[in-house]
Amino acid sequence: MAISRADIDAILATFEASDWRTIHLKADGVEVMLSKDGGPVPAPSSPSVAPPVSEPAQASPPEPPAEIDDGSIAIIAPSLGTFYRAPKPGAAPFTQPGARVEAGDDLCLIEVMKLFTSVTAPCSGTVTAILASDGDLVEHGQTLLRIKPDDEVTS
């Protein structure tokens, strides 16, 4: 039987009403350590190893869609999330390499915690590359697709 929120509340109420100074409980994978002394509660006797501390990477603002040698522009991820090429599993993808798109057309979806964000074409043109695979975890600012704008397309 798992410990519920009500059980924890009852333990807290009992502890507060008692003359106990500290309490350490372990049950069903839940560990509770409380102290009325205002200081840190003694650590459990089992040895633990702290993970190494690394310096956080400096976040840089995402670059605007950049042009590269072929004249295409990068379509970047608006947020961290899961990349989807189609509106639902088994459906046809929004676009393919070589396909023509209009400004505002949906290109893909980014899902974060069951919230889907549509990534749209900023201009009319031809999709030259899809750089993320369906189901990939993508980072904010990562290039997802490349589009060659109409004004760069030659007949």
Sequence and secondary structure as in RCSB ss.txt:
>XXXX:A:sequence
MAISRADIDAILATFEASDWRTIHLKADGVEVMLSKDGGPVPAPSSPSVAPPVSEPAQASPPEPPAEIDDGSIAI
IAPSLGTFYRAPKPGAAPFTQPGARVEAGDDLCLIEVMKLFTSVTAPCSGTVTAILASDGDLVEHGQTLLRIKPD
DEVTS
>XXXX:A:secstr
    HHHHHHHHHHHHHS  SEEEEEETTEEEEEESSSS     SS                    B TTS EEE
E SSSEEEESSSSTTS  S  TT EE TT EEEEEEETTEEEEEE SSSEEEEEE S TT EE TT EEEEEEEG
GG   
